[in-house]
């Protein structure tokens, strides 16, 4: 009996200890492992003849506001606005001006011209009849295939692989791939950047070209061009590989960066259009030809791109024959 | 035989015992403690001593058990209150963070020209969150590690937000990317930590609410065991001594019975009080907190949908699920649709207008409603109304939880301190009562 007393006391103490408020430390949730940018090898380009060849316009453009019945343009006219997929963060190409809140740039000028050709030029102070949808680089082809946009103007390179999925307008700008590095970098070409981390937007031709040029660089991807610039500013990327137009925008936002002279690819830009809307491609080609002819193309270039990329003699010549 | 005759007139002692005493020479095991102990419990007086020891020990154990039961319930109530307060604190941190983020994303829609009020609200929310984190980490050491981790992520978040603002202010589009990254840090790094903290503290509150009930078990089981032993003792004694009642021992039993009844009733009413707090005020507090968090989440997603300009389906879905959570939780917080529900429905109505404008391609008008520059259908004012009214209700319900729990604690009789003295008094009564009978054997 006497033995039981200390036992009971010990049990009582034990039970008290169990509920004295000494809780286990709050578990810290495990961080999801960062998805490693597993980059598939660049797919071989299928042969589609000259990728730059687009559909020849059928004669003169119809007058604004009078679209032939049954055409894609008539449908857009009926809807009351052109829906375009654009970038909102490629400085000078398509970007949201934080001060005005408007999306502006070289690409946007092309879209506005197409809209004006359908609806007629808006009165001064009125917006163009365009709904701009901001899309990321990997979203360009899926949104076109789904038909949720009429046209994509988002520094998109024309190539044969993409011709299989969508249609392109005639070339509206000739860009080329360059590399952006820190201002104090001794590198002269991509070959000097072996082992360095270089950023390129996911799903872009820049990524493929970079790996072809120097397989020894460590690629890292971001969803947008600006995403790469953030990685660069945070020191997570040593450089950015991309079109000279995009890099010009990056340098304009970060004076501690420079663009290497080496230009190692040709990037002809086209406006992306759903594959089945051939009538609309022809119409857009007509608009582009008109812009190139009447000088509005050059005005736009001079406004957005000339300060960073220099004088340009003439806009690219359209190739037809598809 | 003369020796046995000199024994007290134990009329009821069986003769067999007497005869068995004789052949057992007491001097054989004279040395050796075992022998002494054995002799101590020998015969009728020995049994009396055995009953005395047993009943006295049980009295003391009962005293300890009663004290333990009360301390358990009292401590559980105290900890439930503290943990509920901690939970409210963590949820306030959560609310402040999502509210700051809603401000930041909404301000982005207006560009570099942030409305000063909104900016101030952002700064205030972040400051309250920082203060609450320190308070919370003092209040609950078990949360310290997670809170430290949370602090680290918030420094990253704050840094990215400021970088976004600086770039925005210079008209550089990279600002939007910093904002997106900041939002990602909050969603992917900070909020999972907050959710883990909420879960851990909800569990602690639940555990303590359960523990309140266990106090009653200690007292009742202790009391019943003690009373059974006392009953056996009294019965045995009555048979041996031919006296119906041994008054001191019966008094001890009565003392234990009273303590058990008073204690049991007090504790079960306390646990009843605690569980009604749990089902009512505490459940309401939880529901309101969750509703507020989901509402801010919905608001952020409204802005993000607009920022994404046409490719914001994912954000719109997130809005819908957050908004459904608000509806559910508001239903839980009050059985009848009240003022708060009306305000939330008004905000939802304006959200519908915003979405309608955006889907019809009138983005500028949608943004104007969302940032509150319109006279009618002003989303900012509607949300503010919901925010103010829900904050007020939350404050009052969480105050109710804490006052109800402290009232319950205050209503407990001081058996936590008196339990052991009561047990000792009962043991002394047993000793007294038994020694009266033992006297007769001297």
Interface residues (C-beta under 8 A of the other chain):
Chain A: X1 X2 X4 X5 X8 X9 X12 X15 X16 X19 X20 X21 X22 X23 X24 X25 X26 X27 X28 X29 X31 X32 X80 X81 X83 X85 X88 X89 X90 X91 X95 X96 X97 X98 X99 X100 X101 X103 X127 X131 X132 X133 X134 X135 X136 X139 X143 X224 X226 X227 X229 X230 X233 X249 X253 X254
Chain B: X50 X53 X54 X57 X60 X61 X64 X65 X68 X71 X72 X75 X76 X79 X82 X109 X110 X111 X112 X113 X140 X142 X143 X144 X145 X146 X149 X167 X168 X169 X171 X172 X173 X174 X175 X176 X177 X178 X181 X188 X189 X192 X193 X195 X196 X197 X200 X201 X204 X207 X208 X211 X214 X308 X309 X310 X311 X361 X363 X364 X367
